[in-house]
Amino acid sequence: MKLYDRRKVLTRLASLPLLGAAGQARAAWPDRPIRLIVPFAAGGSPDVICRLLGSELAKSLGQAVVIDNKPGASGNIGTLDLARSAPDGYTLGYANVGTLSINLSLFSTLPYQRDTQLMPVAMMGFVQNALVVRRDLGVKSVAELVALARSRPGKLTMGSAGNGTTGHLGGELFKSQTKTFVVHVPYRGSPQAIQDLMGGQVDMMFDNLSSIGPHIRGGRVMALAVSGSRRSPAFPDLPTLKESGLPDYEIVAWGGIVAPAGTPRDVVQRLNTEIGRIMTSPSTAERWANISWEPLAGPPERLFEQARREQPVWADVIRRSGAKLD
């Protein structure tokens, strides 16, 4: 090969990485719609929260955020789909206390690995559960419900949004602390359970204020208490279960956004910044309050730190209640 030809070839080869980098730089993220997997049924608390977040995130990113409900197996089906997705920033997922903490003890084996297949993006906040009963049950306080349940062991029924949810395990904790026997009836999401509660097919349930709140305000169910350590700002007249005679009772549901492991760090940081701004913006405060969601923000790691901190707590509740699924 002539020296001139060799130099020309080497020059062309040397320019290829630069052209590739320039091409990558031009394809700035995001340049197409983003899919947000919600591993729970439409109409439930996670769905409501994610639709509000998605609409705001679309404005700030300039791309549509498409909600993809994939319910089933206590959130495992949708979370597995996320874990198997390309780590390119175009598939995100909602993750909560169930998929990040509870399921690790609820199931003998999980189809996904939290710490190796998922990466935290942003903590979004938390919501309390409410203990509610059908309006014609004839009770107006936690003490009256406990007395009724003790007088009719195995006769009352407790609906929930599904096995392993905070509604289910919160109910199991309630039964354990009050020494009552109530039959658990799991549903495939809050909407179906709430419908049957209002229709008289089940007697009571614990559910996120985000989904049960409108029915409390509308007088369609009777609310007795909330599950956190303090009263909910959205329902200040409702006592806590601690105030209602269960001093050791405290449960809140929380959630955030995760991505497949390997998602570029700059994309994760951009999402964390945008989500944090949305959660704490005065312009969205009223909308979060309307669904009883108490927003939080912080670095990505905060989400998994919360998950690891609560995992042994839920493991103990599951062990004591016998709620393990396999």
Helices and strands as residue ranges (DSSP letters): H 3-26, E 34-38, H 45-61, E 65-69, G 73-75, H 76-83, E 91-96, H 97-97, I 98-102, H 103-106, H 114-117, E 118-133, G 135-137, H 142-151, E 157-160, H 166-178, E 183-186, H 190-199, E 204-208, H 209-217, E 222-226, E 252-260, H 265-280, H 282-290, E 294-295, H 301-321
